[in-house]
Amino acid sequence: MTDRKIPAPSVSPENKAFFDAAAQGKLLIKKCNSCNEYHHYPRSLCPFCFSDKTEWRDAKGTGTIYTYSVLRRGVPVPYCIAYVTLEEGVSMLTNIVDCDLDKVRIGQKVTVTFKPTDGGPPVPMFKPA
Amino acid sequence: MSIKGKAYLVGAFEHPTRKAENKSVAQLHAEVAKGALEDAGLTKQDVDGYFCAGDAPGLGPLSMVDYLGLKVRHLDSTDTGGTSYLIHVAHAAQAIALGKCNVALITLAGRPRSEGHSGTQPRVWGANMPDAPFEAPYGVVTTNSYAMVAMRHMHEFGTTSEQLAWIKVAASHHAQHNPNAMLREVVTVKDVLDSPMVADPLHRMDCCVVSDGGGALIVAKPEIAKKLKRPLVRLLGAGESGKGQAGGKLTLTTSGAAWSGAAAFAEAGVKPADVKYVSIYDSFTITVLVQLEDLGFCKKGEGGKFVADGNLISGSGRLPFNTDGGGLCNNHPANRGGMTKVIEAVRQLRGEAHPKVQVKNCGLALAQGTGGQLGTRHGSATLIMERE
């Protein structure tokens, strides 16, 4: 469950495609056509080779939990922050949702789901696969 | 060109306050500047270089040199979060070596306790942050960011909460002798494990305090340092680095200390085994453990064993650390702990730490800082200093 009010991401010309896709229920990831590396968070110039030949690709939307933590104090509702390593090989910061937070584990298989934000586009989160 | 031997730490002052409800941030900067100048035996008119970071109010160094009434010919406002002040010491030494200034003043101050800050609230680092849209919606705060590092370290290396707790236990043994420390009670491993879980796997006692206060340092060229009536603390080496998410290719269990430490040791021409005392930034217990590994005091993954059983306690442990009680027990002014790391290292090298925690024959010390968040992106800086 995500009772937490999720702050809206600040959309910029550089990241607009990502959040437009999220509104359609699609997870995009950037790939560089010069060095063939995926990266996240998305940039216009590849953070590895600095090429401007980066393009958006549809991510499979599945991955494994690299690490996580459930914040329990000082917040109205505990929530689980995590890095999920996508099938494409890069890790993204996210939340693990729609599950018993006490059972979240590193290495767990997860799949993307999109959650509404407070006045902005939805954002990708992950739930147990 | 090296900074080795080109500059001395001649003044150090830690503000005694831990809650400054009736003072302004600028006022605290001025009070620590005055304290450090008096400690060095210098006056405001001697200062010709000024260094501050993001805690300085207004337009940073411009607001502060005006407020403090300084006339300087060198300014630096490098901001790498809590480790900024270690970098300032290194940059001051560089400026001194190049003849750009002779006496550098570095100040830090803040009132997060009076202003109600907490490690479970998001921190705003400024507009147009490229990473923010991909982090802010998920509720990254200070505690859960570091907690993710601890969780991964436990997964990769079998590190335990008991081992992390020993870092807090050692800090509390030191803090009992510091009359200014916020938390002076000696605690046990059980106390740490019994304290409330804040962000799995970090308990409340794995977290540093939130305090008001500040500190200042004076760095001077050798000719000036040698005319002052203070023990001589000479800078031998320094390193700095930044490390983040690497485009999504995460290595969260290694910090930028692996790079800044290697650079500092190379410049100083010493090795970890030579170091008698360390100040290690302790925003959380896990922060200490990761940095000790990355600096080479033990192998990667063996930090848990290294810190256990009181091995960081002065007098009995193999590597005394944070003898003022550190951020875990003493203070964490402006949510930035780098300044106080340098100050306690200077005290140790001068032989002016509390007698109960003073390291015998403390000729070589290291101060290590991280700033920002280990779980997302952080700066690292290492200083190696000797008693001359």
Interface residues (C-beta under 8 A of the other chain):
Chain A: R4 I6 P7 A8 P9 S10 V11 S12 E14 N15 F19 E37 Y38 H39 H40 Y41 P42 R43 P47 F48 Y66 T67 Y68 S69 V70 L71 R72 R73 G74 V75 Y79 I81 A82 Y83 T85 L86 G89 V90 S91 M92 L93 T94 N95 I106 G107 T117 V123 M125
Chain B: S118 G119 T120 Q121 P122 N128 P130 D131 A132 P133 F134 E135 A136 P137 Y138 G139 V140 V141 T143 N144 S145 A147 M148 V149 A150 M151 R152 H155 P196 M197 V198 A199 D200 P201 L202 R204 Q245 A246 G247 G248 K249 L250 L252 T376
